[in-house]
Amino acid sequence: MREAVRCIVDEGHGIITPTTLRSTRAWETTQNEVRTMATLRIGLAQTRQTGEFDANAETILRFLDQAAGEGVQILCFPEAQTVGYRVDIADTDAPVPTEKLKRLHEEVAKRCGNFGMACILGTETPVLSDPHAKPYNSALVIDEQGQILGVHHKTKLTPLDALAYSPGNSIETFDLCGECVGVVICFEAFRFAETTAECVRQGARLVFHPQNNTTRANDWKIPIHHALITTRAAENTIWFASCNACLDPHQNSRSMVVAPDGRLHAQTELRHEELLVADIDLSLATQAMYRFDMEDCAKILFADTVRRDEFASILAKGE
């Protein structure tokens, strides 16, 4: 048995079972056969977020240290964690704290290098081509050597986002811990399936989803958000890891890790600051549904309830 923060993973079968910790629920992900695991330990930092830069920075560094102590290989923070989400949390029109951000980004990268841990940090970045433009809503991507590989800018903005941010125009993937990893931010993944699909087209078997759904009384959206997160994993046969912030009295989505077959692998409690750690088996992320490989899809759709010889004639026609 390998113990992780708020979850326990049975390496023989890729199963997460609930711990006795009050703040955690985890669901069992079962497989039809024992596989050789390509295990990656990921962490989702469900943090409180404020409009105070220094408080947010302290939280980021604290969670980095905690994740490193738990052996996390890739840690993801919520959307806009550095400055605070400019919808309700931080001032919509405040200037970008460029120098403070530069120092914080460098400190996070330094710690990542020291820990041998990669990080996806929700932040913001100025539009270099236009100093008067609204900033990008961004995710900074740092590898396990402490190198800043690049940044993804949120491409699809809600009406409230558009008051505060400029849209990006591309979807990127990054090489973290030897794995192709995608990053999509909040609304662009919830409502636009093609953003996650583009990450998969580029080779991603794991997609991280920093989000911030905390500030309005939209609790009715909780099951909708959870369904959409599950769908992104299942429709692409990939791991999908969504990291939300937490605030009282509203948090409109849990932070969740969903397995490639669409089953819930691990999740946080609502309105509770915590580090969720999960070991994931990347060999399960076959991208079968994205590729629409009929034989591979059948394994996911039917498991052991349908024999291959029942549809072998259809497979033969495609050969």
Backbone torsions as a table, in degrees:
resi	resn	phi	psi	omega
1	MET	NA	136.4	174.8
2	ARG	-113.0	125.4	-176.1
3	GLU	-95.8	138.0	177.6
4	ALA	-129.4	165.8	177.9
5	VAL	-59.8	122.3	173.1
6	ARG	63.7	13.8	174.4
7	CYS	-159.9	156.8	175.2
8	ILE	-124.1	135.3	-177.7
9	VAL	-115.8	127.5	173.1
10	ASP	-90.3	106.6	-172.8
11	GLU	-66.1	-21.7	-178.4
12	GLY	-68.5	-29.6	-174.4
13	HIS	-129.7	4.2	-179.8
14	GLY	66.8	35.7	-174.2
15	ILE	-106.6	132.2	168.6
16	ILE	-101.7	131.9	176.4
17	THR	-121.0	152.2	-177.6
18	PRO	-64.1	143.6	170.1
19	THR	-90.7	-179.9	176.8
20	THR	-85.3	-1.3	-179.5
21	LEU	-65.8	131.4	-175.5
22	ARG	-61.7	-30.5	-170.3
23	SER	-85.4	4.4	-173.7
24	THR	-125.6	142.2	164.4
25	ARG	-127.7	135.8	176.2
26	ALA	-138.3	142.6	-178.3
27	TRP	-106.8	151.9	-176.6
28	GLU	-81.2	126.7	174.7
29	THR	-105.2	108.8	-177.4
30	THR	-99.3	155.0	178.2
31	GLN	-126.8	158.3	-177.3
32	ASN	-77.1	-22.0	-178.4
33	GLU	-149.8	157.1	177.4
34	VAL	-75.9	127.0	-178.7
35	ARG	-116.0	160.4	170.0
36	THR	-75.2	122.7	-172.6
37	MET	-89.4	134.9	168.2
38	ALA	-102.5	81.3	-167.0
39	THR	-85.3	134.7	174.2
40	LEU	-126.8	134.2	178.7
41	ARG	-98.5	118.0	-179.3
42	ILE	-115.5	156.8	178.8
43	GLY	-132.8	141.9	174.4
44	LEU	-117.8	119.9	-177.6
45	ALA	-94.1	94.0	177.7
46	GLN	-81.3	93.2	-169.7
47	THR	-104.8	155.6	165.5
48	ARG	-75.8	151.3	-175.5
49	GLN	-137.6	139.4	-179.3
50	THR	-129.8	177.3	173.0
51	GLY	-88.7	7.6	-179.7
52	GLU	-100.4	115.1	-175.1
53	PHE	-58.2	-47.3	-175.0
54	ASP	-64.0	-37.6	177.8
55	ALA	-65.4	-41.8	178.0
56	ASN	-64.6	-40.0	179.8
57	ALA	-62.9	-42.1	178.5
58	GLU	-61.3	-40.9	179.1
59	THR	-63.7	-43.8	179.8
60	ILE	-59.3	-48.5	-177.5
61	LEU	-66.9	-35.6	178.2
62	ARG	-64.7	-42.9	179.5
63	PHE	-71.2	-32.9	174.1
64	LEU	-59.5	-47.5	-179.8
65	ASP	-62.6	-43.2	-179.3
66	GLN	-64.2	-43.8	-179.2
67	ALA	-64.1	-40.7	178.6
68	ALA	-61.2	-39.7	178.5
69	GLY	-65.3	-22.1	179.1
70	GLU	-97.6	6.8	176.3
71	GLY	75.5	21.7	178.1
72	VAL	-65.2	137.8	178.6
73	GLN	-97.5	-34.5	174.5
74	ILE	-134.1	124.5	-179.7
75	LEU	-113.9	133.3	178.8
76	CYS	-116.6	136.8	174.8
77	PHE	-106.3	163.9	178.3
78	PRO	-68.4	168.9	175.2
79	GLU	-57.7	133.5	171.8
80	ALA	59.0	34.8	-174.1
81	GLN	-68.4	-27.8	-174.5
82	THR	-72.3	-55.5	-175.8
83	VAL	-91.9	-25.0	-171.6
84	GLY	100.9	141.3	-178.2
85	TYR	-63.2	124.9	-176.1
86	ARG	-76.4	12.6	169.7
87	VAL	-109.0	99.7	175.8
88	ASP	81.3	-29.4	-175.4
89	ILE	-91.8	-53.3	178.0
90	ALA	-108.2	164.3	-179.0
91	ASP	-66.0	125.1	-177.7
92	THR	-56.9	-39.5	-172.0
93	ASP	-105.3	9.2	-179.4
94	ALA	-65.0	145.7	176.8
95	PRO	-64.2	151.3	177.5
96	VAL	-68.5	125.9	179.1
97	PRO	-78.7	71.7	-167.8
98	THR	-57.3	-47.9	-176.9
99	GLU	-68.4	-41.2	176.8
100	LYS	-61.9	-42.5	178.8
101	LEU	-62.8	-42.6	-179.8
102	LYS	-59.0	-45.5	-179.2
103	ARG	-66.0	-41.5	-179.8
104	LEU	-67.4	-44.6	177.9
105	HIS	-57.5	-42.0	179.8
106	GLU	-66.4	-39.1	179.4
107	GLU	-67.1	-41.1	177.2
108	VAL	-62.6	-44.2	179.2
109	ALA	-62.0	-41.0	178.9
110	LYS	-61.2	-45.4	-179.8
111	ARG	-66.4	-38.2	177.3
112	CYS	-59.4	-43.9	178.2
113	GLY	-62.7	-41.4	178.8
114	ASN	-65.6	-36.3	-177.4
115	PHE	-86.7	-15.8	-172.6
116	GLY	67.5	37.2	-174.6
117	MET	-127.2	133.2	176.3
118	ALA	-84.6	161.8	-175.8
119	CYS	-149.1	142.1	170.6
120	ILE	-117.6	113.2	-170.1
121	LEU	-113.6	115.2	174.6
122	GLY	-67.4	125.5	-173.4
123	THR	-153.6	-163.4	170.8
124	GLU	-140.5	154.6	-178.7
125	THR	-139.7	145.0	-180.0
126	PRO	-71.6	155.3	173.5
127	VAL	-84.3	105.1	-171.3
128	LEU	-64.1	-30.6	-177.5
129	SER	-77.2	-11.4	-177.8
130	ASP	-149.7	97.0	-176.4
131	PRO	-63.8	-14.8	-179.3
132	HIS	-95.7	-3.6	-177.7
133	ALA	-75.9	158.1	172.1
134	LYS	-65.8	149.8	-178.0
135	PRO	-70.1	163.6	169.6
136	TYR	-78.9	146.4	166.7
137	ASN	-87.8	111.3	-162.6
138	SER	-126.3	161.2	169.2
139	ALA	-125.1	115.3	177.8
140	LEU	-82.2	132.9	-176.4
141	VAL	-114.8	121.1	-176.9
142	ILE	-121.4	132.7	-178.6
143	ASP	-87.8	178.9	-174.2
144	GLU	-72.8	-9.7	172.7
145	GLN	-90.2	-2.1	-178.7
146	GLY	86.7	14.6	178.0
147	GLN	-89.5	132.0	173.4
148	ILE	-78.1	107.7	-175.1
149	LEU	-78.1	-30.9	-176.8
150	GLY	163.9	-166.3	-176.1
151	VAL	-146.9	140.4	173.1
152	HIS	-105.7	132.8	177.5
153	HIS	-104.9	130.3	179.9
154	LYS	-54.8	125.3	-172.4
155	THR	-92.3	-28.7	-178.0
156	LYS	-115.5	123.6	-175.4
157	LEU	-112.4	137.8	170.5
158	THR	-70.3	167.0	176.2
159	PRO	-56.4	-37.1	177.4
160	LEU	-73.2	-37.2	173.9
161	ASP	-55.0	-43.5	-173.1
162	ALA	-66.0	-19.4	174.3
163	LEU	-69.7	-24.5	-170.2
164	ALA	-117.6	-23.4	-170.0
165	TYR	-129.8	158.1	169.6
166	SER	-97.4	145.6	-179.8
167	PRO	-81.4	145.8	168.8
168	GLY	-80.7	179.9	-176.1
169	ASN	-138.7	17.3	-179.3
170	SER	-151.9	157.7	175.8
171	ILE	-113.4	130.0	-175.0
172	GLU	-122.7	157.3	168.0
173	THR	-123.3	161.2	-173.5
174	PHE	-139.4	150.6	179.0
175	ASP	-93.8	105.9	179.5
176	LEU	-123.4	126.9	178.8
177	CYS	53.6	37.5	178.3
178	GLY	74.9	11.4	-176.8
179	GLU	-124.6	140.3	174.2
180	CYS	-75.5	120.5	-173.6
181	VAL	-124.0	135.1	176.1
182	GLY	-101.0	157.8	177.1
183	VAL	-135.9	126.5	174.4
184	VAL	-135.3	144.2	-171.3
185	ILE	-110.6	118.8	168.2
186	CYS	43.7	-114.8	-172.3
187	PHE	-53.4	-38.0	-175.8
188	GLU	-64.8	-25.2	176.5
189	ALA	-95.1	-36.7	179.3
190	PHE	-57.5	-45.8	-168.4
191	ARG	-111.0	-4.8	-177.3
192	PHE	-131.0	94.0	-175.1
193	ALA	-60.6	-27.0	-175.3
194	GLU	-67.0	-21.0	179.8
195	THR	-69.3	-46.4	176.0
196	THR	-66.2	-40.7	179.3
197	ALA	-60.1	-34.5	178.2
198	GLU	-67.4	-37.9	174.2
199	CYS	-59.5	-42.9	-179.4
200	VAL	-67.2	-39.3	177.2
201	ARG	-58.3	-34.8	179.1
202	GLN	-80.6	-2.3	174.0
203	GLY	113.7	0.8	-175.7
204	ALA	-69.7	134.1	169.9
205	ARG	-107.5	-6.3	179.2
206	LEU	-139.4	127.2	178.8
207	VAL	-124.8	127.9	175.7
208	PHE	-95.8	148.1	-171.8
209	HIS	-136.2	79.7	173.0
210	PRO	-63.8	134.3	179.1
211	GLN	-141.4	166.9	173.1
212	ASN	-145.0	96.3	176.5
213	ASN	-123.4	86.0	-169.5
214	THR	-141.6	-16.9	-161.0
215	THR	-103.3	-16.0	-177.6
216	ARG	-117.3	161.0	-177.4
217	ALA	-79.6	63.5	-179.3
218	ASN	-111.4	40.3	-178.0
219	ASP	-63.2	-21.9	176.1
220	TRP	-62.0	-18.4	-179.4
221	LYS	-84.0	-6.9	-176.3
222	ILE	-54.7	-53.6	-179.7
223	PRO	-65.0	-28.3	177.8
224	ILE	-68.3	-47.6	178.1
225	HIS	-59.8	-43.7	-179.7
226	HIS	-63.4	-39.0	178.6
227	ALA	-65.3	-39.7	-179.5
228	LEU	-68.7	-39.3	176.3
229	ILE	-60.9	-45.8	178.4
230	THR	-60.5	-41.5	-178.3
231	THR	-63.1	-40.5	-178.7
232	ARG	-61.0	-37.8	176.7
233	ALA	-69.3	-49.6	-172.1
234	ALA	-68.9	-38.0	-175.4
235	GLU	-74.8	-12.6	178.6
236	ASN	-116.2	-8.3	-174.4
237	THR	53.6	57.4	178.9
238	ILE	-135.3	169.4	168.1
239	TRP	-82.6	134.9	178.7
240	PHE	-128.3	122.4	-174.2
241	ALA	-121.4	110.1	-174.5
242	SER	-107.9	126.6	-173.9
243	CYS	-119.5	112.1	-179.9
244	ASN	-103.3	158.7	168.5
245	ALA	-81.5	175.0	176.9
246	CYS	-135.3	130.7	175.9
247	LEU	-141.5	156.0	170.0
248	ASP	-97.7	146.0	1.8
249	PRO	-95.4	5.9	-173.4
250	HIS	-125.3	135.7	167.9
251	GLN	-144.7	111.4	-167.0
252	ASN	-91.4	13.2	173.1
253	SER	-166.4	141.6	168.9
254	ARG	-74.7	162.8	163.7
255	SER	-82.4	135.4	-169.1
256	MET	-145.0	147.2	168.1
257	VAL	-116.4	121.4	-177.9
258	VAL	-114.2	134.5	-177.8
259	ALA	-77.4	163.4	-176.8
260	PRO	-61.0	-22.2	177.5
261	ASP	-88.1	3.1	178.4
262	GLY	91.3	0.4	178.6
263	ARG	-86.3	144.7	-179.2
264	LEU	-69.1	127.5	-177.9
265	HIS	-97.2	-41.4	179.4
266	ALA	-164.9	152.6	178.0
267	GLN	-155.2	162.9	177.5
268	THR	-93.6	173.2	165.2
269	GLU	-83.6	160.2	174.7
270	LEU	-79.9	146.1	173.5
271	ARG	58.4	31.9	-178.6
272	HIS	-135.2	118.7	179.4
273	GLU	-70.6	124.8	-178.7
274	GLU	-161.8	160.3	172.4
275	LEU	-101.6	119.2	176.4
276	LEU	-99.3	124.1	-179.2
277	VAL	-119.4	133.8	179.3
278	ALA	-142.9	141.3	171.5
279	ASP	-93.7	128.4	-177.4
280	ILE	-120.8	144.2	-179.9
281	ASP	-97.8	103.4	-175.3
282	LEU	-68.4	-19.4	178.8
283	SER	-66.3	-17.8	178.1
284	LEU	-77.6	-18.7	-177.2
285	ALA	-85.0	79.9	-174.2
286	THR	-85.9	-9.5	-175.5
287	GLN	60.4	23.6	-173.1
288	ALA	-60.1	-45.0	-178.6
289	MET	-69.2	-37.5	176.7
290	TYR	-62.0	-43.7	-179.2
291	ARG	-78.8	-16.0	-171.5
292	PHE	48.8	51.8	171.0
293	ASP	-80.0	114.6	-169.4
294	MET	-61.8	-41.7	-178.4
295	GLU	-68.9	-44.9	178.3
296	ASP	-64.6	-38.2	178.3
297	CYS	-61.9	-38.0	-178.5
298	ALA	-60.6	-37.3	179.6
299	LYS	-61.9	-36.6	-179.2
300	ILE	-78.8	-41.2	-176.5
301	LEU	-70.2	-38.5	-169.6
302	PHE	-116.5	-15.5	-175.9
303	ALA	51.6	-128.6	-177.3
304	ASP	-98.4	14.6	179.9
305	THR	-85.9	-11.9	178.9
306	VAL	-129.2	131.9	177.7
307	ARG	-84.4	147.3	178.9
308	ARG	-58.6	-35.7	-176.8
309	ASP	-67.5	-14.3	177.5
310	GLU	-70.2	-26.8	179.6
311	PHE	-125.7	16.9	-178.8
312	ALA	-60.0	-33.1	-179.3
313	SER	-64.8	-32.8	177.3
314	ILE	-70.4	-41.0	177.7
315	LEU	-63.2	-38.9	-179.0
316	ALA	-62.5	-34.0	179.9
317	LYS	-66.0	-25.5	-179.5
318	GLY	-88.0	-5.3	-177.2
319	GLU	-81.9	NA	NA
